[in-house]
Amino acid sequence: MDARFLVTTPIPDPGLPLLEAAGSVTVLPDPPDYSRLRQLCASGDYDVVLTQLRDTVDAALLAEAEIKGVSNFAVGYNNIDVGAATSCGILVGNTPGVLTDATADVAMALILGTARRVVEADRMVREGRFHGWEPELLLGRDVTGAVLGLAGFGRIARAVARRALAFGMQVLFSPRPPGDRSVSQDELGEFSGRVTQVPWEELVARSDFLSLHVPLTEQTHQLVDAEVLGRMKPEAILINTARGPVVDESALVVSLRNGGIAGAGLDVYEDEPHLAPGLAELPNTVLLPHIGSATVPVRAEMSRLSALNAVAMATGQRPPHLVNPEVIG
């Protein structure tokens, strides 16, 4: 019997042709709400579901699901209860290692965009409010010489560090905030002697730009809350290309509005796609629509990997990028 795939949102090539070569494919024209997704997974009509970050795959859904696997079209998988999936014998796959440089580029763009007030300047020109060069027009911040603090020091954070060093920034990092662990010079590799590890509390206090690169876990949920924002420099700028709920967005709005910090550049949001009240009206922000991985080559590779995971799950093979290998043993 051919494999049966459910794709919750249309994906770019080459994913769909790979799935179609292995079996029948149902692509939903519109993203399903939770109730609809739960019903589809429990129907017994599909072997594997190819999901997006917006799709909630929780314990209740998994307990009823008649599927072999969930292939997430993302590096992250905080939308899936992996423990529950494992208990139910359901495989979970993701697409790691493909969007490092693309996301680092966006983080750097947010650093530069907030520092030099690019969005405000663009709006001024488009609205006809630019009347010629002025000595104090839209004065911004220097990036060269500024302190960049990296919360987390995985692949994407290291790629940001590489870019920041080329801009002459001083780079500090805390590898696993809010906790800590010592990173040896050998582990730092190319960054040995070029970046400095500091505790999370010091990172918060010293950073001119604080860039978040941590997974969303119980420990990192609202890692940046009102208390952390209160310990940042008034001239500091917060950058988030990780996961929205790592930041208490309502507290961020208050801090930005009251001058607690100078600005924020965000590509992700706490209740995506919705914004905390007041965030969109703040001029000292650069707000992007979750485009960290949005390049043609990256999305094509994510499509390919998620399809390969799905085909392997449906046909009894080991997926190339399996989150819960204990299901197979």
MARSE-949797 format. One record per residue: residue number from 1; x, y, z of N, C-alpha, C in turn. Coordinates in steps of 0.1 Angstrom, whole numbers, plus 5000, padded with zeros to 4 digits. Atoms other than C-alpha are relative to their C-alpha. Layout:
> NUM	X	Y	Z	X	Y	Z	X	Y	Z
...
% end
This chain:
> 1	5008	4988	5000	5000	5000	5000	5009	5012	5000
> 2	4992	4987	5001	5013	5035	4991	4999	5007	5013
> 3	5000	4992	4989	5023	5058	5018	4990	5012	4998
> 4	5010	4990	5001	4998	5085	5027	5005	5012	5008
> 5	4994	4989	4993	5010	5120	5036	4989	5012	5001
> 6	5008	4988	4998	4991	5150	5050	5010	5012	5002
> 7	4992	4988	4999	5008	5184	5044	4991	5012	5004
> 8	5009	4990	4995	4993	5211	5065	5000	5014	4993
> 9	4998	4988	5007	5006	5240	5044	5008	4998	4988
> 10	4992	5002	5012	5019	5241	5008	5014	5003	5002
> 11	4985	4998	4998	5057	5238	5007	5006	5001	4986
> 12	4994	4998	5013	5081	5247	4979	5006	4987	4995
> 13	4992	5011	5006	5099	5222	4956	5013	4999	5007
> 14	5004	5013	5007	5114	5196	4958	4991	4991	5009
> 15	5007	5008	4990	5093	5184	4988	4989	4992	4995
> 16	5012	5007	5005	5060	5176	4972	5003	4989	4990
> 17	4996	5011	5010	5075	5157	4942	5006	4988	5007
> 18	4994	5011	4993	5095	5136	4967	4989	4992	5007
> 19	5011	5007	4994	5063	5128	4986	4991	4993	4990
> 20	5009	5006	5010	5043	5121	4955	5006	4988	4994
> 21	4993	5012	5005	5069	5096	4943	4999	4988	5009
> 22	5001	5011	4990	5064	5076	4975	4985	4997	5003
> 23	5014	5004	4996	5026	5077	4978	4990	5011	4997
> 24	5010	4990	5002	4995	5099	4979	5002	5012	5010
> 25	4997	4988	4992	4997	5135	4992	4987	5008	5000
> 26	5011	4990	4998	4970	5157	5006	5006	5013	5005
> 27	4995	4986	4996	4979	5194	5008	4988	5008	5004
> 28	5011	4992	4996	4956	5215	5028	5001	5014	4994
> 29	4999	4987	5007	4948	5248	5010	5002	5011	5011
> 30	4998	4990	4990	4947	5267	5043	5004	4993	5013
> 31	4995	5006	4987	4964	5260	5077	4988	4996	5008
> 32	5012	5005	4992	4941	5239	5099	5001	5006	5014
> 33	5000	4997	4986	4931	5250	5133	5002	4987	5008
> 34	4996	5012	4992	4939	5227	5162	4989	4989	4999
> 35	5011	5010	5000	4905	5210	5162	5000	4992	4987
> 36	5000	5007	5013	4907	5202	5125	5013	4991	4998
> 37	4988	5008	5001	4943	5190	5127	4999	4987	5009
> 38	5001	5012	4991	4935	5167	5156	4990	4990	4994
> 39	5009	5010	5006	4906	5152	5137	5007	4993	4988
> 40	4993	5006	5011	4927	5146	5106	5010	4990	5005
> 41	4990	5010	4995	4955	5129	5126	4993	4988	5006
> 42	5007	5011	4994	4929	5107	5143	4992	4992	4990
> 43	5009	5006	5009	4912	5097	5111	5005	4987	4995
> 44	4995	5012	5006	4935	5069	5101	5003	5001	4986
> 45	4998	4998	5015	4938	5083	5066	5014	5003	4996
> 46	4987	4996	5003	4974	5093	5069	5011	4993	5008
> 47	4989	5007	4993	5007	5077	5078	5009	5011	5007
> 48	4991	4990	4995	5027	5109	5083	4994	5014	4997
> 49	5005	4986	5001	5018	5146	5089	5013	5009	4999
> 50	4989	4990	5001	5042	5173	5076	4995	5013	5005
> 51	5005	4988	4992	5037	5202	5100	5009	5012	4999
> 52	4993	4987	4999	5047	5238	5104	5000	5004	5015
> 53	4999	4995	4986	5056	5257	5136	4987	5004	5006
> 54	5013	4995	4995	5021	5271	5138	4991	4989	5004
> 55	5008	5011	4997	5007	5236	5141	5003	4994	5014
> 56	4999	5006	4987	5001	5225	5177	4998	4985	5000
> 57	5001	5015	5000	5009	5188	5181	5002	4996	5015
> 58	4999	5002	4986	5002	5182	5218	4997	4986	5004
> 59	5003	5014	4995	4997	5152	5240	4986	4995	4997
> 60	5013	5005	5003	4960	5151	5235	4998	4996	4986
> 61	5001	5004	5015	4963	5151	5197	5007	4987	4998
> 62	4992	5012	5002	4990	5125	5198	4994	4987	5006
> 63	5006	5012	4994	4971	5102	5221	4989	4994	4991
> 64	5011	5005	5009	4943	5099	5195	5005	4997	4986
> 65	4995	5000	5014	4965	5101	5164	5003	4985	4995
> 66	4998	5013	5007	4966	5071	5140	5011	5003	4989
> 67	4990	4997	5009	4999	5081	5124	5014	4994	5004
> 68	4987	5005	4997	5035	5069	5122	5010	5011	5004
> 69	4990	4990	4998	5053	5102	5123	4995	5014	4997
> 70	5002	4986	5002	5053	5140	5124	5013	5006	4995
> 71	4988	4994	5006	5078	5157	5101	4998	5015	5000
> 72	5001	4985	4998	5083	5194	5111	5008	5007	4990
> 73	4993	4991	5010	5092	5219	5084	5006	5011	5007
> 74	4993	4990	4992	5115	5237	5108	5012	4993	5007
> 75	4989	5005	4992	5147	5233	5128	4994	4998	5014
> 76	5007	5001	4987	5127	5239	5160	4989	4991	5000
> 77	5012	5009	4999	5100	5216	5173	4993	5002	5013
> 78	5007	4997	4988	5086	5233	5203	4985	5000	4999
> 79	5014	5002	5002	5052	5230	5187	4995	4986	5002
> 80	5003	5015	4999	5054	5192	5192	5003	4996	5014
> 81	4997	5006	4987	5052	5174	5225	5007	4987	4997
> 82	4992	5011	5004	5081	5151	5218	4999	4988	5009
> 83	5001	5011	4990	5078	5132	5250	4987	4992	4998
> 84	5013	5007	5002	5041	5124	5243	5001	4992	4987
> 85	4999	5007	5013	5050	5114	5207	5008	4987	5003
> 86	4992	5011	4997	5077	5091	5220	4992	4989	5008
> 87	5008	5009	4992	5053	5075	5245	4990	4993	4991
> 88	5009	5006	5010	5029	5069	5216	5006	4992	4989
> 89	4993	5007	5011	5056	5054	5194	4999	5007	4987
> 90	5001	4992	5012	5053	5083	5169	5013	5007	4998
> 91	4988	4994	5003	5084	5095	5152	4999	5015	4998
> 92	5000	4986	5002	5093	5132	5151	5013	5004	4993
> 93	4989	4995	5008	5116	5148	5125	5001	5015	4999
> 94	4999	4985	5002	5130	5183	5119	5011	5002	4989
> 95	4991	4997	5011	5154	5201	5095	5011	5008	5005
> 96	4989	4993	4994	5185	5210	5113	5012	5004	4991
> 97	4987	4997	5007	5217	5227	5100	4998	5007	4987
> 98	5001	4994	5013	5202	5244	5070	4998	5015	4999
> 99	5003	4986	5001	5193	5279	5080	5009	5009	5009
> 100	4991	4993	4992	5223	5289	5101	5004	5014	4995
> 101	4995	4987	5005	5237	5316	5078	4989	5009	4996
> 102	5011	4991	5004	5203	5329	5066	4995	5007	5013
> 103	5005	4993	4988	5192	5335	5102	5010	5009	5006
> 104	4990	4991	4995	5225	5350	5112	5000	5013	4992
> 105	5001	4988	5008	5222	5374	5083	4988	5009	5004
> 106	5011	4992	4996	5188	5385	5095	5003	5006	5014
> 107	4996	4995	4987	5201	5389	5131	5009	5012	4998
> 108	4991	4989	5003	5229	5411	5117	4992	5012	4994
> 109	5009	4990	5006	5203	5430	5096	4993	5008	5011
> 110	5007	4994	4990	5183	5437	5127	5009	5009	5009
> 111	4990	4992	4992	5214	5449	5146	5003	5013	4993
> 112	4997	4988	5008	5223	5473	5118	4987	5009	4998
> 113	5012	4992	5003	5187	5483	5111	4995	5008	5012
> 114	5004	4993	4988	5179	5492	5147	5011	5011	5004
> 115	4989	4991	4996	5213	5509	5153	4999	5013	4991
> 116	5000	4988	5009	5209	5532	5122	4986	5004	4997
> 117	5013	4995	5001	5172	5536	5125	4995	5000	4985
> 118	5002	5001	5015	5167	5523	5089	4985	5001	4997
> 119	5014	5000	5003	5129	5517	5091	4994	5015	5002
> 120	5004	4987	4999	5123	5552	5105	5004	5009	4988
> 121	4995	4992	5011	5145	5567	5078	4993	4997	4987
> 122	5007	5004	5012	5128	5548	5050	4986	5006	5000
> 123	5013	4994	4999	5094	5559	5063	5000	5015	4998
> 124	4999	4986	5002	5105	5595	5064	5001	5004	4985
> 125	4998	4998	5014	5116	5594	5028	4987	4998	4992
> 126	5012	5003	5007	5084	5577	5016	4989	5009	5002
> 127	5011	4991	4996	5061	5601	5034	5003	5014	4997
> 128	4997	4987	5005	5078	5631	5019	5005	5010	5011
> 129	4996	4991	4989	5092	5644	5052	5015	5002	5000
> 130	4986	4997	5001	5128	5644	5041	5002	5012	4992
> 131	4998	4987	5006	5138	5680	5033	5014	5003	4998
> 132	4986	4997	5002	5175	5676	5029	5008	4996	5012
> 133	4990	5004	4989	5206	5667	5050	5000	5010	5012
> 134	4999	4992	4988	5206	5680	5086	5010	4994	5009
> 135	4990	5005	4991	5233	5677	5112	4995	4990	5011
> 136	5005	5008	4990	5211	5660	5137	4988	4991	4996
> 137	5011	5008	5005	5187	5641	5115	5002	4985	5002
> 138	5000	5015	4998	5180	5605	5127	5013	4995	5005
> 139	4987	5005	4995	5212	5601	5147	4998	4986	5006
> 140	5001	5014	4995	5218	5564	5154	5012	4997	5008
> 141	4990	5006	4991	5243	5542	5171	5011	4994	4991
> 142	4989	5007	5006	5278	5530	5161	4999	4985	5003
> 143	4999	5014	4998	5280	5493	5156	5015	4996	5003
> 144	4986	5003	4998	5318	5492	5154	5004	5004	5014
> 145	4996	4997	4986	5332	5490	5189	4990	4997	5010
> 146	5010	5003	4991	5299	5481	5204	5001	4986	5006
> 147	5000	5014	4994	5294	5451	5227	4988	4993	4996
> 148	5011	5009	5004	5273	5423	5213	5000	4989	5010
> 149	5001	5011	4991	5261	5399	5239	4991	4989	4993
> 150	5007	5011	5007	5250	5365	5225	4995	4990	5011
> 151	5007	5009	4990	5225	5345	5247	4999	4987	4992
> 152	4999	5012	5007	5234	5310	5236	5013	5001	4991
> 153	4988	5000	5009	5265	5299	5215	5000	4988	4992
> 154	5001	5011	5009	5253	5273	5191	5003	5005	4986
> 155	4996	4997	5014	5256	5273	5153	4996	5014	4996
> 156	5004	4987	5005	5235	5304	5146	5007	5011	5008
> 157	4993	4990	4992	5251	5324	5175	5014	5002	4995
> 158	4987	5000	5005	5285	5315	5162	5001	5007	4986
> 159	5000	4994	5013	5276	5326	5127	4998	5015	5002
> 160	5002	4985	4998	5264	5360	5141	5013	5005	5006
> 161	4988	4995	4995	5296	5363	5161	5010	5002	4989
> 162	4991	4998	5011	5316	5358	5129	4997	5013	4992
> 163	5004	4988	5007	5297	5386	5112	5003	5012	5009
> 164	4998	4988	4991	5299	5409	5142	5015	5003	5002
> 165	4985	4997	4999	5337	5405	5146	5005	5007	4987
> 166	4996	4993	5013	5340	5415	5109	4996	5015	5001
> 167	5005	4986	4998	5321	5447	5119	5008	5007	5011
> 168	4992	4993	4990	5346	5454	5147	4993	5000	5013
> 169	5007	5000	4988	5322	5445	5175	5008	4992	5010
> 170	4994	5008	4989	5333	5432	5209	4989	4989	5003
> 171	5009	5011	4999	5316	5398	5213	5001	4993	5014
> 172	5001	5008	4988	5305	5383	5247	4990	4989	4998
> 173	5010	5011	5001	5285	5351	5251	4998	4993	5013
> 174	5004	5009	4989	5267	5331	5277	4993	4988	4994
> 175	5003	5012	5008	5263	5295	5264	4986	4994	5002
> 176	5013	5006	4997	5231	5283	5282	4993	5008	5010
> 177	5007	4992	4990	5213	5311	5299	4986	4994	5002
> 178	4994	4992	4989	5199	5314	5325	5010	4992	5008
> 179	4989	5007	4994	5223	5286	5336	5013	5003	4994
> 180	4987	4997	5004	5259	5284	5329	5008	4987	4999
> 181	4990	5011	5000	5287	5260	5319	5013	5006	4994
> 182	4988	4994	5005	5323	5266	5311	5003	4994	4986
> 183	4996	5004	5014	5334	5265	5274	5015	5002	4999
> 184	4985	5000	5001	5370	5256	5268	5004	5007	4987
> 185	4994	4994	5011	5393	5273	5244	5000	4991	4988
> 186	5001	5010	5010	5394	5241	5224	4987	4999	4993
> 187	5013	5000	5005	5357	5241	5221	4996	5012	4992
> 188	5002	4987	5007	5357	5277	5209	5006	4999	4986
> 189	4994	5001	5013	5379	5268	5180	5004	5013	4994
> 190	4996	4988	5006	5381	5297	5156	4998	5013	5008
> 191	5003	4988	4992	5367	5320	5182	5009	5001	5013
> 192	4991	4999	4989	5394	5313	5208	5008	5013	5000
> 193	4993	4987	4999	5408	5346	5220	4993	5011	4993
> 194	5008	4990	5007	5382	5365	5200	4987	5004	5006
> 195	5013	4998	4993	5351	5362	5221	5002	4997	5015
> 196	4999	5002	4985	5346	5362	5259	4988	4995	5006
> 197	5011	5006	4993	5324	5340	5280	4998	5008	5013
> 198	5003	4994	4988	5306	5358	5308	4987	4994	5006
> 199	5013	5005	4995	5277	5348	5332	4989	5008	4994
> 200	5012	4994	5006	5242	5356	5320	4997	5014	5006
> 201	5002	4987	4993	5238	5384	5346	5009	5011	4994
> 202	4991	4991	5005	5269	5401	5333	4998	5003	4985
> 203	5004	4998	5014	5259	5396	5297	4989	5010	4998
> 204	5011	4991	5000	5227	5414	5303	5004	5014	5003
> 205	4996	4987	4995	5244	5443	5321	5009	5007	4990
> 206	4990	4994	5008	5272	5448	5296	4997	5002	4985
> 207	5003	5000	5014	5256	5443	5262	4994	5013	4995
> 208	5007	4989	5008	5249	5472	5238	4989	4995	4991
> 209	5010	5008	5007	5231	5447	5217	5000	4986	5006
> 210	5002	5013	4994	5217	5416	5233	4992	4991	4990
> 211	5007	5008	5010	5209	5389	5207	4998	4986	5005
> 212	5004	5012	4994	5190	5358	5216	5001	4988	4990
> 213	4998	5011	5009	5199	5324	5202	4999	4987	5009
> 214	5003	5012	4992	5184	5298	5226	4987	4993	4995
> 215	5012	5007	5003	5158	5271	5221	4989	5004	5010
> 216	5011	4998	4990	5124	5275	5237	4998	4988	5008
> 217	5002	5010	4990	5123	5254	5268	4993	5006	5012
> 218	5006	4995	4987	5107	5257	5303	5010	5010	5006
> 219	4990	4992	4994	5140	5273	5314	5001	5014	4992
> 220	4998	4988	5008	5141	5299	5285	4987	5007	4997
> 221	5013	4993	5002	5104	5308	5284	5000	5013	5008
> 222	4999	4987	4994	5103	5345	5291	5014	5002	5007
> 223	4986	4997	4995	5141	5345	5297	5002	5015	5002
> 224	4999	4985	4999	5140	5382	5290	4987	5005	5005
> 225	5013	4995	4993	5113	5395	5314	5003	5014	5005
> 226	4999	4986	4995	5108	5428	5331	5012	5002	5008
> 227	4989	4999	4991	5135	5421	5356	5013	5001	4992
> 228	4988	4999	5008	5161	5414	5329	5001	5013	4992
> 229	5000	4988	5007	5150	5443	5308	5004	5012	5009
> 230	4996	4989	4991	5155	5465	5339	5015	5000	5003
> 231	4986	5000	4997	5191	5454	5342	5008	5003	4987
> 232	4993	4996	5013	5200	5462	5305	5003	5015	5000
> 233	4997	4986	5002	5216	5495	5296	4988	5007	4994
> 234	5011	4992	5006	5191	5523	5288	5003	5001	4985
> 235	4997	4998	5014	5209	5526	5254	5001	4986	4993
> 236	4999	5013	5006	5208	5488	5248	4989	4997	4990
> 237	5010	5005	5010	5190	5471	5219	4999	4985	5001
> 238	5002	5014	4999	5174	5437	5221	4997	4994	4986
> 239	5002	5007	5013	5175	5413	5191	4995	4986	5002
> 240	5005	5013	4999	5154	5382	5188	4997	4993	4987
> 241	5003	5008	5011	5156	5357	5160	4998	4985	5004
> 242	5001	5014	4995	5151	5326	5182	4986	4996	5000
> 243	5014	5003	4998	5116	5320	5195	4993	5012	5008
> 244	5007	4988	4994	5090	5347	5204	4999	4999	5015
> 245	5003	5001	4986	5081	5333	5239	5013	5001	5009
> 246	4988	4998	4992	5118	5337	5250	4999	5014	5006
> 247	5001	4986	4996	5108	5374	5255	4986	5002	5006
> 248	5013	4996	4995	5080	5387	5277	4996	5013	4992
> 249	5002	4989	5010	5066	5409	5249	4993	5012	5007
> 250	5007	4989	4994	5043	5430	5271	5010	5008	5008
> 251	4990	4993	4992	5072	5438	5294	5009	5008	4991
> 252	4991	4993	5009	5093	5447	5264	4993	5013	4995
> 253	5007	4988	5004	5066	5472	5252	5002	5011	5010
> 254	4999	4990	4989	5067	5489	5286	5014	5006	5000
> 255	4986	4995	5000	5105	5491	5285	5003	5009	4989
> 256	4998	4992	5012	5106	5504	5250	4993	5014	5001
> 257	5008	4988	4999	5079	5530	5257	5006	5009	5010
> 258	4995	4992	4989	5095	5542	5289	5015	5003	5000
> 259	4986	4998	5001	5131	5543	5278	5008	4991	5008
> 260	4992	5010	4992	5142	5513	5298	5011	4994	4991
> 261	4990	5003	5009	5160	5501	5267	4997	5009	4987
> 262	5002	4991	5011	5166	5520	5234	4992	4995	4988
> 263	5007	5005	5012	5152	5496	5208	5000	4985	5000
> 264	5001	5015	5001	5144	5461	5197	4998	4997	4985
> 265	5002	5005	5014	5147	5442	5164	4995	4985	5002
> 266	5006	5013	4998	5124	5412	5163	4996	4993	4987
> 267	5005	5008	5011	5117	5384	5138	4990	4990	5004
> 268	5009	5010	4994	5096	5363	5161	4993	5006	5012
> 269	5009	4994	4991	5068	5370	5185	4994	4990	5010
> 270	5005	5009	4990	5053	5356	5217	4988	4993	4997
> 271	5012	5006	5004	5019	5349	5203	4998	5002	4985
> 272	4999	4998	5015	5028	5348	5166	4988	4994	4993
> 273	4996	4987	5006	5014	5362	5144	4995	5013	5007
> 274	5005	4988	4993	4998	5385	5169	5011	5007	5008
> 275	4990	4992	4992	5018	5413	5186	4994	5005	5013
> 276	5005	4995	4987	5016	5425	5221	4995	5014	4997
> 277	5006	4986	5002	4994	5457	5223	5011	5011	5001
> 278	4991	4988	4999	5014	5488	5215	5013	4998	4993
> 279	4987	5003	5006	5044	5470	5199	5001	5006	4986
> 280	4999	4996	5014	5036	5479	5163	5001	5015	4999
> 281	5000	4986	5000	5032	5516	5172	5013	5006	5004
> 282	4987	4994	4995	5067	5520	5187	5010	5003	4989
> 283	4991	4997	5011	5091	5538	5164	5014	4994	5002
> 284	4987	5005	4997	5122	5523	5181	5001	4985	4999
> 285	5000	5015	5003	5116	5488	5167	5002	4998	4985
> 286	5000	5005	5013	5123	5469	5136	4993	4986	5001
> 287	5008	5011	4998	5097	5442	5132	4999	4992	4987
> 288	5000	5008	5012	5101	5414	5106	4990	4988	5002
> 289	5010	5011	4999	5075	5386	5098	5006	4986	4999
> 290	4994	5014	4999	5096	5355	5108	5006	4996	4987
> 291	4994	5003	5013	5118	5355	5077	5015	4996	5002
> 292	4986	5004	4997	5150	5342	5094	5005	4990	4990
> 293	4995	5010	5009	5151	5312	5070	4995	5003	4986
> 294	5007	4998	5012	5134	5329	5041	5009	5004	4988
> 295	4993	4999	5013	5158	5324	5012	4996	4988	4992
> 296	5005	5011	5009	5150	5303	4982	5008	4987	5002
> 297	4992	5013	4998	5179	5278	4987	4997	4994	5014
> 298	5002	5006	4986	5172	5274	5025	4986	4993	5000
> 299	5013	5006	4999	5135	5268	5021	4999	4988	4991
> 300	5000	5012	5008	5141	5244	4993	5006	4988	5007
> 301	4993	5011	4992	5165	5224	5015	4991	4995	5012
> 302	5009	5004	4989	5140	5225	5044	4989	4991	4994
> 303	5010	5008	5006	5114	5211	5020	5005	4986	4997
> 304	4994	5013	5004	5137	5184	5008	5002	4991	5013
> 305	4997	5008	4987	5147	5173	5044	4987	4995	5006
> 306	5012	5004	4994	5112	5173	5057	4993	4989	4992
> 307	5006	5011	5008	5100	5152	5028	5007	4987	5002
> 308	4993	5013	4998	5128	5127	5032	4997	4994	5014
> 309	5004	5005	4987	5120	5124	5069	4986	4993	4999
> 310	5014	5005	5001	5083	5119	5061	5000	4986	4992
> 311	5000	5013	5008	5090	5092	5034	5006	4989	5008
> 312	4994	5011	4991	5113	5073	5058	4991	4996	5011
> 313	5010	5004	4990	5087	5074	5085	4990	4991	4995
> 314	5011	5008	5005	5060	5061	5063	5004	4987	4995
> 315	4996	5013	5006	5081	5033	5048	5008	4992	5009
> 316	4994	5009	4990	5096	5019	5080	5015	5002	5000
> 317	4986	4998	4999	5131	5034	5075	5003	5010	5011
> 318	4996	4991	4990	5151	5055	5099	5001	5014	4993
> 319	5000	4987	5006	5145	5092	5091	5014	5006	5002
> 320	4987	4994	4999	5177	5112	5084	5002	5010	5012
> 321	4999	4990	4989	5169	5138	5111	4989	4997	5009
> 322	5010	5005	4990	5151	5121	5139	5002	5006	5014
> 323	4999	4993	4987	5144	5140	5171	4999	4990	5011
> 324	5002	5010	4989	5133	5109	5192	5004	4986	4996
> 325	4995	5013	5004	5155	5080	5182	4996	4988	5009
> 326	5003	5011	4991	5144	5060	5212	4987	4993	4996
> 327	5011	5007	5005	5112	5052	5194	5004	4988	4992
> 328	4995	5011	5008	5132	5030	5171	5008	4990	5008
> 329	4992	5009	4991	5156	5017	5198	5013	4997	4994
% end
